[in-house]
Amino acid sequence: MTLKIIFQNAQKTGHLTNNMKTAIENLCAPETQLSCEEYVYLDLLMGAIFAGEIH
């Protein structure tokens, strides 16, 4: 699962599932390197969480 898919699904439903949270942890692990596109979707996801749009 990519950060783009996670963001799009979470935006539709308004929340993150446990599977999505696990995928985010794996994708953002210290030994991994995100692409520019993944950083954009991570930023969008975090913004939506902080704004309360996604729980």
Rosetta constraint file for C-alpha pairs under 8 A:
AtomPair CA 1 CA 5 HARMONIC 6.44 0.50
AtomPair CA 1 CA 6 HARMONIC 6.85 0.50
AtomPair CA 1 CA 23 HARMONIC 6.63 0.50
AtomPair CA 2 CA 6 HARMONIC 6.23 0.50
AtomPair CA 2 CA 23 HARMONIC 7.96 0.50
AtomPair CA 2 CA 27 HARMONIC 7.87 0.50
AtomPair CA 2 CA 38 HARMONIC 7.69 0.50
AtomPair CA 3 CA 7 HARMONIC 5.95 0.50
AtomPair CA 3 CA 24 HARMONIC 7.09 0.50
AtomPair CA 3 CA 27 HARMONIC 7.87 0.50
AtomPair CA 3 CA 38 HARMONIC 5.88 0.50
AtomPair CA 3 CA 41 HARMONIC 5.83 0.50
AtomPair CA 3 CA 42 HARMONIC 6.36 0.50
AtomPair CA 4 CA 8 HARMONIC 6.14 0.50
AtomPair CA 4 CA 38 HARMONIC 6.85 0.50
AtomPair CA 4 CA 41 HARMONIC 5.53 0.50
AtomPair CA 5 CA 9 HARMONIC 6.03 0.50
AtomPair CA 6 CA 10 HARMONIC 5.96 0.50
AtomPair CA 6 CA 20 HARMONIC 6.25 0.50
AtomPair CA 7 CA 11 HARMONIC 5.91 0.50
AtomPair CA 7 CA 41 HARMONIC 6.63 0.50
AtomPair CA 7 CA 42 HARMONIC 7.82 0.50
AtomPair CA 7 CA 44 HARMONIC 7.50 0.50
AtomPair CA 7 CA 45 HARMONIC 5.63 0.50
AtomPair CA 8 CA 12 HARMONIC 6.36 0.50
AtomPair CA 9 CA 13 HARMONIC 6.32 0.50
AtomPair CA 10 CA 14 HARMONIC 5.30 0.50
AtomPair CA 10 CA 15 HARMONIC 5.16 0.50
AtomPair CA 10 CA 16 HARMONIC 5.51 0.50
AtomPair CA 10 CA 54 HARMONIC 6.50 0.50
AtomPair CA 11 CA 15 HARMONIC 7.28 0.50
AtomPair CA 11 CA 53 HARMONIC 7.53 0.50
AtomPair CA 11 CA 54 HARMONIC 6.55 0.50
AtomPair CA 14 CA 53 HARMONIC 6.18 0.50
AtomPair CA 14 CA 54 HARMONIC 4.51 0.50
AtomPair CA 14 CA 55 HARMONIC 6.28 0.50
AtomPair CA 15 CA 54 HARMONIC 4.75 0.50
AtomPair CA 15 CA 55 HARMONIC 4.46 0.50
AtomPair CA 16 CA 20 HARMONIC 5.83 0.50
AtomPair CA 16 CA 21 HARMONIC 6.48 0.50
AtomPair CA 16 CA 54 HARMONIC 7.02 0.50
AtomPair CA 16 CA 55 HARMONIC 6.28 0.50
AtomPair CA 17 CA 21 HARMONIC 6.33 0.50
AtomPair CA 18 CA 22 HARMONIC 6.20 0.50
AtomPair CA 19 CA 23 HARMONIC 6.15 0.50
AtomPair CA 20 CA 24 HARMONIC 6.16 0.50
AtomPair CA 21 CA 25 HARMONIC 6.27 0.50
AtomPair CA 22 CA 26 HARMONIC 6.27 0.50
AtomPair CA 23 CA 27 HARMONIC 6.04 0.50
AtomPair CA 24 CA 28 HARMONIC 5.93 0.50
AtomPair CA 25 CA 29 HARMONIC 5.91 0.50
AtomPair CA 27 CA 32 HARMONIC 6.71 0.50
AtomPair CA 27 CA 34 HARMONIC 7.65 0.50
AtomPair CA 28 CA 32 HARMONIC 6.38 0.50
AtomPair CA 28 CA 33 HARMONIC 7.69 0.50
AtomPair CA 28 CA 34 HARMONIC 7.46 0.50
AtomPair CA 34 CA 38 HARMONIC 5.69 0.50
AtomPair CA 34 CA 39 HARMONIC 6.31 0.50
AtomPair CA 35 CA 39 HARMONIC 6.36 0.50
AtomPair CA 36 CA 40 HARMONIC 6.40 0.50
AtomPair CA 37 CA 41 HARMONIC 6.45 0.50
AtomPair CA 38 CA 42 HARMONIC 6.05 0.50
AtomPair CA 39 CA 43 HARMONIC 6.05 0.50
AtomPair CA 40 CA 44 HARMONIC 6.25 0.50
AtomPair CA 41 CA 45 HARMONIC 5.96 0.50
AtomPair CA 42 CA 46 HARMONIC 6.08 0.50
AtomPair CA 43 CA 47 HARMONIC 6.05 0.50
AtomPair CA 44 CA 48 HARMONIC 6.18 0.50
AtomPair CA 45 CA 49 HARMONIC 6.23 0.50
AtomPair CA 46 CA 50 HARMONIC 6.11 0.50
AtomPair CA 47 CA 51 HARMONIC 6.04 0.50
AtomPair CA 48 CA 52 HARMONIC 6.15 0.50
AtomPair CA 48 CA 53 HARMONIC 5.08 0.50
AtomPair CA 48 CA 54 HARMONIC 5.66 0.50
AtomPair CA 49 CA 53 HARMONIC 5.90 0.50
AtomPair CA 49 CA 54 HARMONIC 4.82 0.50
AtomPair CA 49 CA 55 HARMONIC 6.13 0.50
